[in-house]
């Protein structure tokens, strides 16, 4: 009987260790960045990018940066970015990272 319980417990541990509880898989998305930044408040006062994703009609505040992307005021961008879940993010930080893949369009406004 002990042997049965041992194998049952071992099988359960292996099965649960293989389950992925991350509902946001790394994915590549298109992101539009507006031509100016806006004042916003995250942890404290800061400047936020205005962004919208494919299918969105209105701009939203983007509080975190986009890794490897250098924003230049006066230009609107269409970017391809990789979006990844951050495991154990800081209490005051985002649980999603945005990483630049390519700048697909840069338009002077």
Helices and strands as residue ranges (DSSP letters): H 2-18, E 27-41, E 45-53, E 60-62, E 75-85, E 96-108
